[in-house]
């Protein structure tokens, strides 16, 4: 068998061997003290990564299930202001349309959040606000703290999708006034895809809506988590919990601040390479916004074709992401999430640099050397 | 580390090594031809086990997510007749209450379905019927074919939970007129928990309801499954798909008829042991109903305490199930699902026999010998 491709995507990300091997063991009973201890280990570490003392649950499902759990449990029949400056903001808007009166607070993908439009929605009575903290479709980090303050000022509930920031970037859910924060397993946690995590504030519990989907009913998760041993309401994806526990223990061992600094350093290296090549980062940021430190979105130079370039990179055993929807062909994206370290970044940048040349673009300078300077 | 406990539960069941090791490999991109081929392999084998030529999808979530997908996509605002003669029938009733006008067609747990009450509901205009084919909480197999005929006669849609029958017992979804059949990964497929499968008939597609939960929107699954490569709408639990593919290949290798015969033989052995001990099987069956061939529910003899007996069995490294809800302390249940074969059954029955004696009951005869006679 050929070696596995190196996935440098904004998720799923390569999974450390320790984490993968945790799944190879025999099934354990999900209504046993042993499983309860696995669940509790995960929650302990996750609370640190979320920056929260709130309740926190693990749902067997993808990040999208977590997004829907948030909206369905506190957004039904409510006025929901949905901040959209990328694909996942759009997804929260689509989900919100199924439950409440959703209002799109829109700006172009990869451009700053329209805070004036958000204020207008809040003044007009928005009861819930949704935000994607780190918008991977565009490589932009949105000002969650600022938006949290506005929500508090207008007494609105604040849902924050932290799927690609939590455990890889600084997140302070409680300090920022986040009522429901969401993340997924296959991003900065570097665990396998298939688990969604949600934290729930007291304010959110007080305003819980009736009749959420049965599978995503947060009150049922709270009830089962209170059992001894700690449980999930329905059969959980046991191997994914075993893997996630191992991933969480690795986060504890590395230390969260060191992990966040590593993510920052890896993305700095990618940004330096782009700059050396003479390419532009895609997001248009201001002082409230920042370039993502978990994925870097870079504009294609004129004439370089997406399929050709990513095809050439894949021939070298590496997979990077293109643009989604209307950004297809316009940008490429390099993930720096999870367990990613210098060797993967250097190999990826070397492959990108070669592919750029092959596809007809002459880099202004040596991006690989620039990145090595950051990493070394 | 101690050896893992032998789980003789009605799910989760022991997972063959081949299936577990399939999860240990590195993550693969879920939007790649390789993943598409994994998904397609699973669907091919599953269609055989479901007895269907209909569309079939895999949802990353537990069996309950599959149950909700069925009800939410064809039951919203409809008159739903929910057949309840055990815990999982009750769950479908609870889910149905969140979406439509649910009517309980009730009989005592473990007793035959009340067909007269069902006919009355259908005559009164029920548009959807829900049934649990094999009710593990009580060890009874319900007459799906008969109920399918009634649904067709009254032009009602038929949802069948086959979570603990599909891939372990004869299921003919198309022949029986099932519109949505559901199963889970951790039962007769002997794969890890965390995937739900649903098949959808043309009749169901024609009567699809608006506004299902976003994560469980079957139209989105259909659209993504039609992509090349075949995809899921949201990030799937990749390792569980890899494991499921391996489990499906094992089903093809064994052959479905041989697999079904093995389940029947294993449960026959357990039933013979119960009879030899002088104990009663819990279900009260008639000619339309049958004892489950994937789990055997046995009444405790007077004086034998559930905790004591199952505790004594656990000391021998084996876990069997007690009763759920009001049956707690009244019955014990032995699973014979998935990869279970003679050694596990013999060990379990030997442990039960010993525990019965230890807990103050004198078996009438040698149940282990009786079972060996069936298995040998």
HADDOCK unambig.tbl for C-alpha pairs under 7 A between the chains (distance, minus, plus):
assign (segid A and resid 4 and name CA) (segid B and resid 26 and name CA) 6.81 0.50 0.50
assign (segid A and resid 12 and name CA) (segid B and resid 29 and name CA) 6.88 0.50 0.50
assign (segid A and resid 14 and name CA) (segid B and resid 26 and name CA) 6.58 0.50 0.50
assign (segid A and resid 14 and name CA) (segid B and resid 27 and name CA) 5.94 0.50 0.50
assign (segid A and resid 15 and name CA) (segid B and resid 26 and name CA) 6.28 0.50 0.50
assign (segid A and resid 15 and name CA) (segid B and resid 27 and name CA) 6.46 0.50 0.50
assign (segid A and resid 20 and name CA) (segid B and resid 23 and name CA) 6.91 0.50 0.50
assign (segid A and resid 20 and name CA) (segid B and resid 24 and name CA) 4.73 0.50 0.50
assign (segid A and resid 20 and name CA) (segid B and resid 25 and name CA) 6.75 0.50 0.50
assign (segid A and resid 21 and name CA) (segid B and resid 24 and name CA) 5.17 0.50 0.50
assign (segid A and resid 23 and name CA) (segid B and resid 20 and name CA) 6.91 0.50 0.50
assign (segid A and resid 23 and name CA) (segid B and resid 23 and name CA) 6.28 0.50 0.50
assign (segid A and resid 23 and name CA) (segid B and resid 24 and name CA) 6.36 0.50 0.50
assign (segid A and resid 24 and name CA) (segid B and resid 20 and name CA) 4.72 0.50 0.50
assign (segid A and resid 24 and name CA) (segid B and resid 21 and name CA) 5.17 0.50 0.50
assign (segid A and resid 24 and name CA) (segid B and resid 23 and name CA) 6.36 0.50 0.50
assign (segid A and resid 24 and name CA) (segid B and resid 24 and name CA) 5.85 0.50 0.50
assign (segid A and resid 25 and name CA) (segid B and resid 20 and name CA) 6.74 0.50 0.50
assign (segid A and resid 26 and name CA) (segid B and resid 4 and name CA) 6.86 0.50 0.50
assign (segid A and resid 26 and name CA) (segid B and resid 14 and name CA) 6.58 0.50 0.50
assign (segid A and resid 26 and name CA) (segid B and resid 15 and name CA) 6.29 0.50 0.50
assign (segid A and resid 27 and name CA) (segid B and resid 14 and name CA) 5.93 0.50 0.50
assign (segid A and resid 27 and name CA) (segid B and resid 15 and name CA) 6.46 0.50 0.50
assign (segid A and resid 29 and name CA) (segid B and resid 12 and name CA) 6.87 0.50 0.50
assign (segid A and resid 60 and name CA) (segid B and resid 61 and name CA) 5.33 0.50 0.50
assign (segid A and resid 60 and name CA) (segid B and resid 194 and name CA) 6.57 0.50 0.50
assign (segid A and resid 61 and name CA) (segid B and resid 60 and name CA) 5.32 0.50 0.50
assign (segid A and resid 61 and name CA) (segid B and resid 61 and name CA) 4.99 0.50 0.50
assign (segid A and resid 62 and name CA) (segid B and resid 60 and name CA) 7.00 0.50 0.50
assign (segid A and resid 62 and name CA) (segid B and resid 234 and name CA) 6.76 0.50 0.50
assign (segid A and resid 62 and name CA) (segid B and resid 235 and name CA) 5.91 0.50 0.50
assign (segid A and resid 62 and name CA) (segid B and resid 236 and name CA) 6.56 0.50 0.50
assign (segid A and resid 64 and name CA) (segid B and resid 215 and name CA) 6.63 0.50 0.50
assign (segid A and resid 64 and name CA) (segid B and resid 234 and name CA) 6.77 0.50 0.50
assign (segid A and resid 65 and name CA) (segid B and resid 215 and name CA) 5.73 0.50 0.50
assign (segid A and resid 95 and name CA) (segid B and resid 214 and name CA) 6.15 0.50 0.50
assign (segid A and resid 98 and name CA) (segid B and resid 211 and name CA) 6.18 0.50 0.50
assign (segid A and resid 192 and name CA) (segid B and resid 237 and name CA) 6.98 0.50 0.50
assign (segid A and resid 192 and name CA) (segid B and resid 239 and name CA) 6.92 0.50 0.50
assign (segid A and resid 193 and name CA) (segid B and resid 235 and name CA) 6.89 0.50 0.50
assign (segid A and resid 193 and name CA) (segid B and resid 236 and name CA) 6.47 0.50 0.50
assign (segid A and resid 193 and name CA) (segid B and resid 237 and name CA) 4.75 0.50 0.50
assign (segid A and resid 193 and name CA) (segid B and resid 238 and name CA) 6.15 0.50 0.50
assign (segid A and resid 194 and name CA) (segid B and resid 60 and name CA) 6.57 0.50 0.50
assign (segid A and resid 194 and name CA) (segid B and resid 236 and name CA) 6.07 0.50 0.50
assign (segid A and resid 194 and name CA) (segid B and resid 237 and name CA) 3.99 0.50 0.50
assign (segid A and resid 211 and name CA) (segid B and resid 98 and name CA) 6.17 0.50 0.50
assign (segid A and resid 213 and name CA) (segid B and resid 213 and name CA) 6.85 0.50 0.50
assign (segid A and resid 214 and name CA) (segid B and resid 95 and name CA) 6.15 0.50 0.50
assign (segid A and resid 215 and name CA) (segid B and resid 64 and name CA) 6.63 0.50 0.50
assign (segid A and resid 215 and name CA) (segid B and resid 65 and name CA) 5.73 0.50 0.50
assign (segid A and resid 234 and name CA) (segid B and resid 62 and name CA) 6.76 0.50 0.50
assign (segid A and resid 234 and name CA) (segid B and resid 64 and name CA) 6.78 0.50 0.50
assign (segid A and resid 235 and name CA) (segid B and resid 62 and name CA) 5.91 0.50 0.50
assign (segid A and resid 235 and name CA) (segid B and resid 193 and name CA) 6.89 0.50 0.50
assign (segid A and resid 236 and name CA) (segid B and resid 62 and name CA) 6.56 0.50 0.50
assign (segid A and resid 236 and name CA) (segid B and resid 193 and name CA) 6.47 0.50 0.50
assign (segid A and resid 236 and name CA) (segid B and resid 194 and name CA) 6.07 0.50 0.50
assign (segid A and resid 237 and name CA) (segid B and resid 192 and name CA) 6.99 0.50 0.50
assign (segid A and resid 237 and name CA) (segid B and resid 193 and name CA) 4.75 0.50 0.50
assign (segid A and resid 237 and name CA) (segid B and resid 194 and name CA) 3.99 0.50 0.50
assign (segid A and resid 238 and name CA) (segid B and resid 193 and name CA) 6.16 0.50 0.50
assign (segid A and resid 239 and name CA) (segid B and resid 192 and name CA) 6.91 0.50 0.50
